[in-house]
């Protein structure tokens, strides 16, 4: 048996497994989105309040109070800037390095599992299309077996094959939406942390000058 006949035989087994794969991917994708959503909620704070309190402490030269205030916040921004405040005595250059290192560390946690959502969103339609192709192969085989006679069963099989593509698209849409949502939240948070870090560096450079 050559490879073509082997693959045709596998295709004629049906595309039910493709549908189950899509359902599994959808469940995992929703679980990832749920976990990411809980993480976002657990690490949120009022960014304007955090920034305002930080600037007040920095202008007063009270770096210890600034570090305590940031430590009391659950936000990602506060964690990043706290690393810089704790290195204030080492000078602006050291603070800048600490801020960059903290931002990189936090980014790794913030982007955890997002690659799965992006991959799912990009590839689920193709998985669905694979199911459709397998279904069409089965339909043509049935057409050949019926000597070219188009039957209601044949049309039903073609319709079922097209469902796989629709399911693939339905799985991909929320995955892409969640990926874009969490990616934007991460960008905004890192931008806020960068802005607060620049406030800290500005104060230190003025003091050093």
TIMIKOL-67349 format. One record per residue: residue number from 1; residue in three letters; y, z, x of N, C-alpha, C in turn. Coordinates in steps of 0.02 Angstrom, whole numbers, plus 50000, padded with zeros to 5 digits. Layout:
! TIMIKOL-67349
rec n:NUM	res:ALA	nv:Y	nw:Z	nu:X	cav:Y	caw:Z	cau:X	cv:Y	cw:Z	cu:X
...
This chain:
! TIMIKOL-67349
rec n:1	res:UNK	nv:49940	nw:50000	nu:50043	cav:50000	caw:50000	cau:50000	cv:50062	cw:50000	cu:50045
rec n:2	res:UNK	nv:50108	nw:49952	nu:50033	cav:50167	caw:49949	cau:50075	cv:50219	cw:49998	cu:50048
rec n:3	res:UNK	nv:50272	nw:50005	nu:50087	cav:50324	caw:50054	cau:50071	cv:50357	cw:50040	cu:50004
rec n:4	res:UNK	nv:50369	nw:49976	nu:49989	cav:50402	caw:49959	cau:49926	cv:50361	cw:49981	cu:49866
rec n:5	res:UNK	nv:50296	nw:49969	nu:49867	cav:50254	caw:49989	cau:49812	cv:50250	cw:50065	cu:49806
rec n:6	res:UNK	nv:50250	nw:50098	nu:49864	cav:50249	caw:50171	cau:49864	cv:50312	cw:50199	cu:49831
rec n:7	res:UNK	nv:50370	nw:50172	nu:49850	cav:50433	caw:50196	cau:49821	cv:50438	cw:50179	cu:49747
rec n:8	res:UNK	nv:50413	nw:50120	nu:49729	cav:50413	caw:50101	cau:49658	cv:50370	cw:50149	cu:49617
rec n:9	res:UNK	nv:50312	nw:50167	nu:49645	cav:50268	caw:50214	cau:49611	cv:50302	cw:50281	cu:49601
rec n:10	res:UNK	nv:50339	nw:50303	nu:49652	cav:50375	caw:50367	cau:49646	cv:50429	cw:50362	cu:49592
rec n:11	res:UNK	nv:50464	nw:50305	nu:49591	cav:50517	caw:50295	cau:49541	cv:50489	cw:50297	cu:49470
rec n:12	res:UNK	nv:50429	nw:50269	nu:49462	cav:50399	caw:50266	cau:49395	cv:50376	cw:50335	cu:49370
rec n:13	res:UNK	nv:50376	nw:50383	nu:49416	cav:50360	caw:50452	cau:49395	cv:50415	cw:50481	cu:49351
rec n:14	res:UNK	nv:50474	nw:50450	nu:49353	cav:50529	caw:50472	cau:49311	cv:50583	cw:50509	cu:49350
rec n:15	res:UNK	nv:50640	nw:50520	nu:49317	cav:50698	caw:50551	cau:49350	cv:50712	cw:50621	cu:49324
rec n:16	res:UNK	nv:50661	nw:50652	nu:49295	cav:50672	caw:50720	cau:49269	cv:50693	cw:50767	cu:49325
rec n:17	res:UNK	nv:50664	nw:50757	nu:49384	cav:50681	caw:50802	cau:49440	cv:50754	cw:50795	cu:49459
rec n:18	res:UNK	nv:50783	nw:50736	nu:49449	cav:50854	caw:50726	cau:49465	cv:50897	cw:50768	cu:49418
rec n:19	res:UNK	nv:50879	nw:50770	nu:49355	cav:50916	caw:50810	cau:49307	cv:50912	cw:50884	cu:49324
rec n:20	res:UNK	nv:50852	nw:50906	nu:49342	cav:50845	caw:50977	cau:49362	cv:50885	cw:50992	cu:49425
rec n:21	res:UNK	nv:50887	nw:50945	nu:49471	cav:50926	caw:50955	cau:49532	cv:51000	cw:50961	cu:49516
rec n:22	res:UNK	nv:51024	nw:50919	nu:49470	cav:51094	caw:50923	cau:49450	cv:51109	cw:50989	cu:49415
rec n:23	res:UNK	nv:51063	nw:51011	nu:49373	cav:51074	caw:51076	cau:49339	cv:51076	cw:51132	cu:49390
rec n:24	res:UNK	nv:51031	nw:51130	nu:49439	cav:51030	caw:51182	cau:49491	cv:51095	cw:51181	cu:49531
rec n:25	res:UNK	nv:51118	nw:51121	nu:49550	cav:51181	caw:51115	cau:49587	cv:51240	cw:51142	cu:49546
rec n:26	res:UNK	nv:51239	nw:51128	nu:49481	cav:51292	caw:51151	cau:49437	cv:51294	cw:51227	cu:49434
rec n:27	res:UNK	nv:51235	nw:51258	nu:49428	cav:51231	caw:51331	cau:49424	cv:51256	cw:51362	cu:49490
rec n:28	res:UNK	nv:51234	nw:51334	nu:49546	cav:51255	caw:51360	cau:49611	cv:51331	cw:51351	cu:49620
rec n:29	res:UNK	nv:51356	nw:51293	nu:49599	cav:51427	caw:51280	cau:49604	cv:51469	cw:51329	cu:49563
rec n:30	res:UNK	nv:51447	nw:51344	nu:49503	cav:51482	caw:51392	cau:49461	cv:51478	cw:51463	cu:49491
rec n:31	res:UNK	nv:51421	nw:51479	nu:49521	cav:51414	caw:51544	cau:49554	cv:51462	cw:51550	cu:49613
rec n:32	res:UNK	nv:51468	nw:51497	nu:49651	cav:51514	caw:51497	cau:49708	cv:51586	cw:51504	cu:49683
rec n:33	res:UNK	nv:51604	nw:51467	nu:49631	cav:51672	caw:51471	cau:49604	cv:51686	cw:51541	cu:49577
rec n:34	res:UNK	nv:51637	nw:51571	nu:49545	cav:51645	caw:51639	cau:49518	cv:51656	cw:51689	cu:49574
rec n:35	res:UNK	nv:51616	nw:51683	nu:49627	cav:51624	caw:51728	cau:49685	cv:51691	cw:51719	cu:49719
rec n:36	res:UNK	nv:51713	nw:51658	nu:49726	cav:51778	caw:51645	cau:49757	cv:51834	cw:51672	cu:49713
rec n:37	res:UNK	nv:51826	nw:51665	nu:49647	cav:51877	caw:51691	cau:49602	cv:51882	cw:51767	cu:49606
rec n:38	res:UNK	nv:51826	nw:51801	nu:49610	cav:51827	caw:51874	cau:49617	cv:51860	cw:51894	cu:49682
rec n:39	res:UNK	nv:51847	nw:51856	nu:49735	cav:51877	caw:51872	cau:49800	cv:51953	cw:51863	cu:49798
rec n:40	res:UNK	nv:51975	nw:51810	nu:49764	cav:52048	caw:51799	cau:49758	cv:52080	cw:51857	cu:49719
rec n:41	res:UNK	nv:52048	nw:51878	nu:49665	cav:52076	caw:51932	cau:49626	cv:52077	cw:51998	cu:49664
rec n:42	res:UNK	nv:52025	nw:52009	nu:49705	cav:52020	caw:52072	cau:49742	cv:52069	cw:52075	cu:49800
rec n:43	res:UNK	nv:52095	nw:52018	nu:49822	cav:52139	caw:52017	cau:49880	cv:52210	cw:51994	cu:49862
rec n:44	res:UNK	nv:52229	nw:52005	nu:49800	cav:52296	caw:51984	cau:49780	cv:52343	cw:52045	cu:49779
rec n:45	res:UNK	nv:52406	nw:52031	nu:49785	cav:52458	caw:52082	cau:49782	cv:52523	cw:52045	cu:49767
rec n:46	res:UNK	nv:52575	nw:52084	nu:49754	cav:52640	caw:52053	cau:49741	cv:52670	cw:52032	cu:49808
rec n:47	res:UNK	nv:52669	nw:51968	nu:49824	cav:52691	caw:51946	cau:49891	cv:52765	cw:51961	cu:49903
rec n:48	res:UNK	nv:52806	nw:51956	nu:49852	cav:52877	caw:51969	cau:49862	cv:52889	cw:52043	cu:49877
rec n:49	res:UNK	nv:52853	nw:52087	nu:49844	cav:52860	caw:52159	cau:49859	cv:52838	cw:52174	cu:49930
rec n:50	res:UNK	nv:52781	nw:52146	nu:49949	cav:52756	caw:52157	cau:50017	cv:52806	cw:52132	cu:50069
rec n:51	res:UNK	nv:52834	nw:52073	nu:50057	cav:52882	caw:52045	cau:50105	cv:52946	cw:52087	cu:50107
rec n:52	res:UNK	nv:52969	nw:52108	nu:50049	cav:53030	caw:52148	cau:50046	cv:53022	cw:52214	cu:50083
rec n:53	res:UNK	nv:52966	nw:52248	nu:50072	cav:52955	caw:52311	cau:50106	cv:52947	cw:52301	cu:50181
rec n:54	res:UNK	nv:52913	nw:52246	nu:50200	cav:52905	caw:52232	cau:50272	cv:52972	cw:52221	cu:50305
rec n:55	res:UNK	nv:53014	nw:52180	nu:50275	cav:53079	caw:52165	cau:50304	cv:53121	cw:52228	cu:50309
rec n:56	res:UNK	nv:53118	nw:52271	nu:50258	cav:53155	caw:52334	cau:50261	cv:53134	cw:52377	cu:50319
rec n:57	res:UNK	nv:53069	nw:52385	nu:50329	cav:53045	caw:52425	cau:50385	cv:53062	cw:52393	cu:50452
rec n:58	res:UNK	nv:53058	nw:52327	nu:50457	cav:53072	caw:52294	cau:50520	cv:53146	cw:52300	cu:50538
rec n:59	res:UNK	nv:53189	nw:52293	nu:50489	cav:53261	caw:52299	cau:50504	cv:53280	cw:52370	cu:50523
rec n:60	res:UNK	nv:53240	nw:52418	nu:50498	cav:53251	caw:52487	cau:50518	cv:53217	cw:52505	cu:50583
rec n:61	res:UNK	nv:53181	nw:52458	nu:50611	cav:53146	caw:52471	cau:50674	cv:53086	cw:52516	cu:50668
rec n:62	res:UNK	nv:53063	nw:52527	nu:50607	cav:53006	caw:52572	cau:50595	cv:52942	cw:52531	cu:50589
rec n:63	res:UNK	nv:52913	nw:52514	nu:50647	cav:52853	caw:52472	cau:50647	cv:52792	cw:52510	cu:50623
rec n:64	res:UNK	nv:52791	nw:52574	nu:50634	cav:52734	caw:52615	cau:50610	cv:52731	cw:52615	cu:50534
rec n:65	res:UNK	nv:52790	nw:52622	nu:50502	cav:52793	caw:52620	cau:50429	cv:52775	cw:52551	cu:50403
rec n:66	res:UNK	nv:52797	nw:52500	nu:50440	cav:52780	caw:52431	cau:50420	cv:52704	cw:52421	cu:50421
rec n:67	res:UNK	nv:52672	nw:52446	nu:50473	cav:52599	caw:52440	cau:50479	cv:52564	cw:52478	cu:50423
rec n:68	res:UNK	nv:52589	nw:52538	nu:50407	cav:52558	caw:52577	cau:50353	cv:52566	cw:52542	cu:50286
rec n:69	res:UNK	nv:52624	nw:52515	nu:50274	cav:52636	caw:52479	cau:50211	cv:52591	cw:52419	cu:50204
rec n:70	res:UNK	nv:52583	nw:52382	nu:50258	cav:52539	caw:52323	cau:50257	cv:52466	cw:52344	cu:50248
rec n:71	res:UNK	nv:52448	nw:52400	nu:50280	cav:52380	caw:52424	cau:50274	cv:52363	cw:52447	cu:50204
rec n:72	res:UNK	nv:52413	nw:52467	nu:50166	cav:52401	caw:52489	cau:50097	cv:52392	cw:52431	cu:50049
rec n:73	res:UNK	nv:52408	nw:52370	nu:50072	cav:52402	caw:52311	cau:50029	cv:52334	cw:52278	cu:50039
rec n:74	res:UNK	nv:52306	nw:52252	nu:49985	cav:52241	caw:52219	cau:49989	cv:52248	cw:52144	cu:50003
rec n:75	res:UNK	nv:52309	nw:52120	nu:50008	cav:52320	caw:52048	cau:50014	cv:52301	cw:52021	cu:50082
rec n:76	res:UNK	nv:52283	nw:51957	nu:50082	cav:52267	caw:51922	cau:50144	cv:52329	cw:51918	cu:50189
rec n:77	res:UNK	nv:52386	nw:51906	nu:50158	cav:52448	caw:51901	cau:50196	cv:52462	cw:51965	cu:50235
rec n:78	res:UNK	nv:52452	nw:52022	nu:50202	cav:52465	caw:52086	cau:50234	cv:52417	cw:52098	cu:50293
rec n:79	res:UNK	nv:52355	nw:52078	nu:50285	cav:52306	caw:52088	cau:50339	cv:52326	cw:52048	cu:50400
rec n:80	res:UNK	nv:52350	nw:51987	nu:50389	cav:52369	caw:51945	cau:50446	cv:52430	cw:51974	cu:50482
rec n:81	res:UNK	nv:52481	nw:51990	nu:50443	cav:52544	caw:52014	cau:50474	cv:52534	cw:52083	cu:50505
rec n:82	res:UNK	nv:52490	nw:52124	nu:50477	cav:52477	caw:52190	cau:50506	cv:52452	cw:52184	cu:50578
rec n:83	res:UNK	nv:52412	nw:52134	nu:50591	cav:52388	caw:52124	cau:50659	cv:52445	cw:52111	cu:50707
rec n:84	res:UNK	nv:52496	nw:52075	nu:50684	cav:52554	caw:52063	cau:50726	cv:52597	cw:52125	cu:50734
rec n:85	res:UNK	nv:52607	nw:52162	nu:50680	cav:52649	caw:52223	cau:50683	cv:52618	cw:52273	cu:50732
rec n:86	res:UNK	nv:52552	nw:52279	nu:50731	cav:52519	caw:52327	cau:50775	cv:52526	cw:52309	cu:50848
rec n:87	res:UNK	nv:52543	nw:52246	nu:50862	cav:52552	caw:52224	cau:50931	cv:52626	cw:52218	cu:50949
rec n:88	res:UNK	nv:52670	nw:52245	nu:50908	cav:52742	caw:52237	cau:50918	cv:52765	cw:52263	cu:50986
rec n:89	res:UNK	nv:52735	nw:52316	nu:51010	cav:52755	caw:52345	cau:51074	cv:52739	cw:52299	cu:51133
rec n:90	res:UNK	nv:52695	nw:52251	nu:51122	cav:52674	caw:52207	cau:51176	cv:52720	cw:52146	cu:51184
rec n:91	res:UNK	nv:52768	nw:52138	nu:51138	cav:52815	caw:52084	cau:51144	cv:52800	cw:52025	cu:51098
rec n:92	res:UNK	nv:52850	nw:51981	nu:51088	cav:52843	caw:51925	cau:51041	cv:52785	cw:51878	cu:51056
rec n:93	res:UNK	nv:52774	nw:51863	nu:51120	cav:52720	caw:51816	cau:51138	cv:52652	cw:51843	cu:51117
rec n:94	res:UNK	nv:52641	nw:51906	nu:51130	cav:52577	caw:51937	cau:51111	cv:52571	cw:51940	cu:51034
rec n:95	res:UNK	nv:52625	nw:51956	nu:51000	cav:52624	caw:51959	cau:50927	cv:52607	cw:51891	cu:50898
rec n:96	res:UNK	nv:52636	nw:51839	nu:50926	cav:52623	caw:51772	cau:50901	cv:52549	cw:51754	cu:50908
rec n:97	res:UNK	nv:52519	nw:51774	nu:50965	cav:52448	caw:51761	cau:50974	cv:52406	cw:51801	cu:50925
rec n:98	res:UNK	nv:52424	nw:51864	nu:50914	cav:52387	caw:51906	cau:50867	cv:52391	cw:51877	cu:50796
rec n:99	res:UNK	nv:52449	nw:51854	nu:50778	cav:52458	caw:51824	cau:50711	cv:52413	cw:51763	cu:50703
rec n:100	res:UNK	nv:52413	nw:51720	nu:50754	cav:52372	caw:51659	cau:50750	cv:52298	cw:51677	cu:50746
rec n:101	res:UNK	nv:52276	nw:51726	nu:50786	cav:52206	caw:51746	cau:50785	cv:52186	cw:51775	cu:50717
rec n:102	res:UNK	nv:52229	nw:51818	nu:50690	cav:52215	caw:51849	cau:50625	cv:52213	cw:51796	cu:50570
rec n:103	res:UNK	nv:52258	nw:51748	nu:50573	cav:52259	caw:51694	cau:50523	cv:52195	cw:51653	cu:50526
rec n:104	res:UNK	nv:52172	nw:51638	nu:50587	cav:52110	caw:51600	cau:50594	cv:52050	cw:51638	cu:50567
rec n:105	res:UNK	nv:52048	nw:51704	nu:50581	cav:51993	caw:51745	cau:50557	cv:51993	cw:51748	cu:50481
rec n:106	res:UNK	nv:52051	nw:51759	nu:50452	cav:52055	caw:51762	cau:50379	cv:52039	cw:51696	cu:50346
rec n:107	res:UNK	nv:52058	nw:51642	nu:50379	cav:52045	caw:51575	cau:50351	cv:51970	cw:51563	cu:50345
rec n:108	res:UNK	nv:51933	nw:51587	nu:50394	cav:51860	caw:51578	cau:50391	cv:51830	cw:51611	cu:50328
rec n:109	res:UNK	nv:51854	nw:51671	nu:50313	cav:51830	caw:51705	cau:50253	cv:51854	cw:51673	cu:50190
rec n:110	res:UNK	nv:51916	nw:51650	nu:50190	cav:51945	caw:51619	cau:50130	cv:51911	cw:51553	cu:50113
rec n:111	res:UNK	nv:51888	nw:51517	nu:50163	cav:51858	caw:51451	cau:50152	cv:51782	cw:51454	cu:50146
rec n:112	res:UNK	nv:51754	nw:51515	nu:50146	cav:51681	caw:51521	cau:50140	cv:51656	cw:51489	cu:50076
rec n:113	res:UNK	nv:51606	nw:51447	nu:50082	cav:51572	caw:51413	cau:50026	cv:51613	cw:51357	cu:49994
rec n:114	res:UNK	nv:51676	nw:51348	nu:50014	cav:51715	caw:51294	cau:49984	cv:51687	cw:51226	cu:50003
rec n:115	res:UNK	nv:51656	nw:51222	nu:50062	cav:51627	caw:51158	cau:50082	cv:51573	cw:51136	cu:50033
rec n:116	res:UNK	nv:51536	nw:51185	nu:50006	cav:51484	caw:51167	cau:49957	cv:51516	cw:51136	cu:49895
rec n:117	res:UNK	nv:51571	nw:51166	nu:49871	cav:51604	caw:51138	cau:49812	cv:51629	cw:51068	cu:49825
rec n:118	res:UNK	nv:51658	nw:51057	nu:49884	cav:51683	caw:50991	cau:49901	cv:51627	cw:50940	cu:49906
rec n:119	res:UNK	nv:51572	nw:50960	nu:49937	cav:51515	caw:50915	cau:49944	cv:51484	cw:50900	cu:49877
rec n:120	res:UNK	nv:51478	nw:50951	nu:49834	cav:51450	caw:50941	cau:49767	cv:51494	cw:50893	cu:49727
rec n:121	res:UNK	nv:51559	nw:50904	nu:49730	cav:51604	caw:50861	cau:49693	cv:51601	cw:50788	cu:49715
rec n:122	res:UNK	nv:51590	nw:50778	nu:49780	cav:51589	caw:50710	cau:49807	cv:51522	cw:50675	cu:49795
rec n:123	res:UNK	nv:51468	nw:50714	nu:49791	cav:51401	caw:50683	cau:49790	cv:51363	cw:50688	cu:49724
rec n:124	res:UNK	nv:51384	nw:50733	nu:49679	cav:51348	caw:50740	cau:49616	cv:51345	cw:50674	cu:49576
rec n:125	res:UNK	nv:51400	nw:50634	nu:49575	cav:51394	caw:50571	cau:49538	cv:51341	cw:50524	cu:49568
rec n:126	res:UNK	nv:51333	nw:50526	nu:49635	cav:51283	caw:50484	cau:49667	cv:51213	cw:50508	cu:49652
rec n:127	res:UNK	nv:51204	nw:50574	nu:49646	cav:51139	caw:50601	cau:49627	cv:51123	cw:50578	cu:49555
rec n:128	res:UNK	nv:51174	nw:50581	nu:49511	cav:51164	caw:50557	cau:49443	cv:51149	cw:50483	cu:49442
rec n:129	res:UNK	nv:51183	nw:50445	nu:49485	cav:51171	caw:50373	cau:49488	cv:51100	cw:50358	cu:49511
rec n:130	res:UNK	nv:51075	nw:50400	nu:49557	cav:51006	caw:50392	cau:49579	cv:50958	cw:50400	cu:49520
rec n:131	res:UNK	nv:50972	nw:50451	nu:49478	cav:50931	caw:50460	cau:49418	cv:50934	cw:50400	cu:49372
rec n:132	res:UNK	nv:50993	nw:50371	nu:49366	cav:51000	caw:50312	cau:49323	cv:50961	cw:50253	cu:49352
rec n:133	res:UNK	nv:50965	nw:50243	nu:49417	cav:50928	caw:50188	cau:49448	cv:50853	cw:50197	cu:49438
rec n:134	res:UNK	nv:50829	nw:50258	nu:49447	cav:50758	caw:50272	cau:49436	cv:50738	cw:50257	cu:49364
rec n:135	res:UNK	nv:50781	nw:50277	nu:49317	cav:50767	caw:50264	cau:49247	cv:50766	cw:50190	cu:49231
rec n:136	res:UNK	nv:50812	nw:50152	nu:49261	cav:50815	caw:50080	cau:49250	cv:50753	cw:50046	cu:49278
rec n:137	res:UNK	nv:50729	nw:50070	nu:49336	cav:50668	caw:50043	cau:49364	cv:50610	cw:50052	cu:49315
rec n:138	res:UNK	nv:50607	nw:50113	nu:49286	cav:50554	caw:50126	cau:49237	cv:50561	cw:50081	cu:49176
rec n:139	res:UNK	nv:50623	nw:50069	nu:49155	cav:50635	caw:50027	cau:49096	cv:50613	cw:49955	cu:49110
rec n:140	res:UNK	nv:50628	nw:49929	nu:49169	cav:50607	caw:49861	cau:49186	cv:50531	cw:49856	cu:49191
rec n:141	res:UNK	nv:50501	nw:49909	nu:49216	cav:50428	caw:49909	cau:49220	cv:50398	cw:49907	cu:49149
rec n:142	res:UNK	nv:50428	nw:49945	nu:49104	cav:50405	caw:49945	cau:49035	cv:50417	cw:49876	cu:49003
rec n:143	res:UNK	nv:50473	nw:49845	nu:49019	cav:50488	caw:49779	cau:48993	cv:50436	cw:49728	cu:49017
rec n:144	res:UNK	nv:50418	nw:49734	nu:49081	cav:50367	caw:49689	cau:49108	cv:50300	cw:49700	cu:49074
rec n:145	res:UNK	nv:50283	nw:49764	nu:49061	cav:50219	caw:49779	cau:49029	cv:50216	cw:49754	cu:48957
rec n:146	res:UNK	nv:50274	nw:49748	nu:48925	cav:50276	caw:49725	cau:48855	cv:50289	cw:49650	cu:48849
rec n:147	res:UNK	nv:50278	nw:49615	nu:48906	cav:50287	caw:49541	cau:48907	cv:50357	cw:49519	cu:48888
rec n:148	res:UNK	nv:50406	nw:49559	nu:48909	cav:50475	caw:49540	cau:48897	cv:50501	cw:49558	cu:48829
rec n:149	res:UNK	nv:50463	nw:49593	nu:48790	cav:50485	caw:49611	cau:48722	cv:50528	cw:49674	cu:48725
rec n:150	res:UNK	nv:50589	nw:49670	nu:48700	cav:50635	caw:49727	cau:48700	cv:50619	cw:49770	cu:48639
rec n:151	res:UNK	nv:50599	nw:49831	nu:48652	cav:50581	caw:49877	cau:48598	cv:50631	cw:49934	cu:48594
rec n:152	res:UNK	nv:50627	nw:49971	nu:48539	cav:50671	caw:50029	cau:48530	cv:50658	cw:50081	cu:48584
rec n:153	res:UNK	nv:50594	nw:50088	nu:48603	cav:50578	caw:50136	cau:48655	cv:50609	cw:50117	cu:48721
rec n:154	res:UNK	nv:50611	nw:50052	nu:48735	cav:50641	caw:50028	cau:48797	cv:50716	cw:50044	cu:48798
rec n:155	res:UNK	nv:50751	nw:50030	nu:48743	cav:50822	caw:50044	cau:48740	cv:50836	cw:50119	cu:48746
rec n:156	res:UNK	nv:50792	nw:50159	nu:48716	cav:50800	caw:50231	cau:48721	cv:50793	cw:50254	cu:48794
rec n:157	res:UNK	nv:50746	nw:50222	nu:48830	cav:50737	caw:50241	cau:48900	cv:50797	cw:50222	cu:48942
rec n:158	res:UNK	nv:50827	nw:50164	nu:48928	cav:50888	caw:50144	cau:48963	cv:50945	cw:50193	cu:48949
rec n:159	res:UNK	nv:50950	nw:50213	nu:48885	cav:51002	caw:50261	cau:48868	cv:50992	cw:50328	cu:48903
rec n:160	res:UNK	nv:50930	nw:50351	nu:48907	cav:50916	caw:50414	cau:48942	cv:50932	cw:50408	cu:49016
rec n:161	res:UNK	nv:50921	nw:50349	nu:49044	cav:50936	caw:50339	cau:49115	cv:51011	cw:50345	cu:49128
rec n:162	res:UNK	nv:51051	nw:50319	nu:49082	cav:51124	caw:50322	cau:49091	cv:51150	cw:50394	cu:49084
rec n:163	res:UNK	nv:51113	nw:50436	nu:49049	cav:51134	caw:50506	cau:49042	cv:51139	cw:50539	cu:49110
rec n:164	res:UNK	nv:51096	nw:50521	nu:49157	cav:51096	caw:50552	cau:49223	cv:51163	cw:50542	cu:49258
rec n:165	res:UNK	nv:51191	nw:50482	nu:49252	cav:51257	caw:50470	cau:49283	cv:51310	cw:50512	cu:49250
rec n:166	res:UNK	nv:51307	nw:50517	nu:49184	cav:51356	caw:50559	cau:49148	cv:51351	cw:50632	cu:49169
rec n:167	res:UNK	nv:51290	nw:50657	nu:49176	cav:51281	caw:50726	cau:49197	cv:51307	cw:50736	cu:49268
rec n:168	res:UNK	nv:51294	nw:50687	nu:49311	cav:51320	caw:50692	cau:49380	cv:51396	cw:50698	cu:49381
rec n:169	res:UNK	nv:51429	nw:50659	nu:49340	cav:51503	caw:50662	cau:49336	cv:51526	cw:50729	cu:49308
rec n:170	res:UNK	nv:51491	nw:50753	nu:49257	cav:51508	caw:50818	cau:49227	cv:51499	cw:50875	cu:49277
rec n:171	res:UNK	nv:51450	nw:50870	nu:49320	cav:51440	caw:50921	cau:49372	cv:51495	cw:50917	cu:49425
rec n:172	res:UNK	nv:51515	nw:50855	nu:49441	cav:51564	caw:50846	cau:49495	cv:51635	cw:50868	cu:49475
rec n:173	res:UNK	nv:51654	nw:50857	nu:49413	cav:51723	caw:50871	cau:49393	cv:51744	cw:50944	cu:49403
rec n:174	res:UNK	nv:51707	nw:50993	nu:49377	cav:51727	caw:51062	cau:49390	cv:51723	cw:51082	cu:49463
rec n:175	res:UNK	nv:51675	nw:51054	nu:49500	cav:51669	caw:51069	cau:49571	cv:51732	cw:51047	cu:49608
rec n:176	res:UNK	nv:51756	nw:50987	nu:49593	cav:51817	caw:50962	cau:49625	cv:51877	cw:51003	cu:49604
rec n:177	res:UNK	nv:51880	nw:51020	nu:49540	cav:51936	caw:51060	cau:49515	cv:51939	cw:51128	cu:49549
rec n:178	res:UNK	nv:51883	nw:51162	nu:49554	cav:51882	caw:51227	cau:49587	cv:51897	cw:51221	cu:49662
rec n:179	res:UNK	nv:51871	nw:51169	nu:49693	cav:51884	caw:51159	cau:49764	cv:51960	cw:51150	cu:49776
rec n:180	res:UNK	nv:51992	nw:51109	nu:49736	cav:52064	caw:51098	cau:49744	cv:52103	cw:51162	cu:49729
rec n:181	res:UNK	nv:52082	nw:51199	nu:49677	cav:52117	caw:51260	cau:49659	cv:52115	cw:51311	cu:49715
rec n:182	res:UNK	nv:52055	nw:51325	nu:49741	cav:52048	caw:51376	cau:49793	cv:52079	cw:51353	cu:49859
rec n:183	res:UNK	nv:52076	nw:51288	nu:49873	cav:52107	caw:51262	cau:49933	cv:52183	cw:51272	cu:49930
rec n:184	res:UNK	nv:52212	nw:51261	nu:49872	cav:52284	caw:51270	cau:49864	cv:52303	cw:51344	cu:49870
rec n:185	res:UNK	nv:52264	nw:51387	nu:49839	cav:52277	caw:51459	cau:49845	cv:52276	cw:51481	cu:49918
rec n:186	res:UNK	nv:52227	nw:51456	nu:49955	cav:52222	caw:51473	cau:50026	cv:52282	cw:51449	cu:50065
rec n:187	res:UNK	nv:52303	nw:51387	nu:50052	cav:52362	caw:51360	cau:50087	cv:52424	cw:51401	cu:50072
rec n:188	res:UNK	nv:52433	nw:51420	nu:50009	cav:52492	caw:51459	cau:49990	cv:52491	cw:51527	cu:50024
rec n:189	res:UNK	nv:52434	nw:51559	nu:50026	cav:52429	caw:51625	cau:50057	cv:52442	cw:51622	cu:50132
rec n:190	res:UNK	nv:52415	nw:51573	nu:50165	cav:52426	caw:51566	cau:50237	cv:52499	cw:51549	cu:50252
rec n:191	res:UNK	nv:52530	nw:51511	nu:50207	cav:52601	caw:51494	cau:50216	cv:52644	cw:51557	cu:50208
rec n:192	res:UNK	nv:52627	nw:51598	nu:50159	cav:52664	caw:51662	cau:50151	cv:52656	cw:51706	cu:50212
rec n:193	res:UNK	nv:52595	nw:51711	nu:50237	cav:52582	caw:51752	cau:50296	cv:52621	cw:51726	cu:50356
rec n:194	res:UNK	nv:52625	nw:51660	nu:50362	cav:52663	caw:51630	cau:50417	cv:52737	cw:51647	cu:50411
rec n:195	res:UNK	nv:52763	nw:51645	nu:50349	cav:52834	caw:51661	cau:50339	cv:52849	cw:51733	cu:50357
rec n:196	res:UNK	nv:52805	nw:51779	nu:50337	cav:52815	caw:51850	cau:50354	cv:52807	cw:51861	cu:50428
rec n:197	res:UNK	nv:52761	nw:51825	nu:50459	cav:52752	caw:51831	cau:50531	cv:52814	cw:51808	cu:50568
rec n:198	res:UNK	nv:52847	nw:51757	nu:50543	cav:52908	caw:51733	cau:50574	cv:52965	cw:51783	cu:50567
rec n:199	res:UNK	nv:52966	nw:51819	nu:50511	cav:53015	caw:51874	cau:50503	cv:53005	cw:51926	cu:50559
rec n:200	res:UNK	nv:52942	nw:51943	nu:50570	cav:52925	caw:51992	cau:50622	cv:52946	cw:51966	cu:50691
rec n:201	res:UNK	nv:52930	nw:51905	nu:50706	cav:52948	caw:51876	cau:50771	cv:53023	cw:51872	cu:50781
rec n:202	res:UNK	nv:53059	nw:51856	nu:50727	cav:53132	caw:51852	cau:50732	cv:53162	cw:51919	cu:50750
rec n:203	res:UNK	nv:53137	nw:51973	nu:50719	cav:53161	caw:52040	cau:50734	cv:53146	cw:52058	cu:50806
rec n:204	res:UNK	nv:53085	nw:52044	nu:50828	cav:53066	caw:52061	cau:50897	cv:53106	cw:52022	cu:50949
rec n:205	res:UNK	nv:53120	nw:51959	nu:50935	cav:53158	caw:51919	cau:50982	cv:53230	cw:51940	cu:50985
rec n:206	res:UNK	nv:53258	nw:51961	nu:50928	cav:53326	caw:51987	cau:50929	cv:53329	cw:52051	cu:50969
rec n:207	res:UNK	nv:53278	nw:52094	nu:50961	cav:53276	caw:52157	cau:50998	cv:53269	cw:52145	cu:51073
rec n:208	res:UNK	nv:53227	nw:52095	nu:51090	cav:53216	caw:52080	cau:51161	cv:53277	cw:52048	cu:51193
rec n:209	res:UNK	nv:53316	nw:52013	nu:51151	cav:53374	caw:51979	cau:51178	cv:53433	cw:52025	cu:51185
